[in-house]
């Protein structure tokens, strides 16, 4: 038998990864789904159907937010890595 793999411990000071465009959309629209009394799995299914139906112009808002968050994350990560190596 192969030895059981162990998870690498995460540094609590490391910057968190940014949300994707889809998750930004989901966070904005989740209250509407919760108000309908949907289960978590049903919320995910309904939101993904709506996301796929959005036009590229409608998705652009969330994709722009995701790009900004990613740029900020990469800057924060570079600072973190630099401070970690010193």
Secondary structure, DSSP 8 states (H G I E B T S, - for coil): -----------TTS------HHHHHHHHHHHHHHHTT--HHHHHHHHHHHHHHS-HHHHHHHHHHHHHHHHHHHHHHHHHHHHHH-
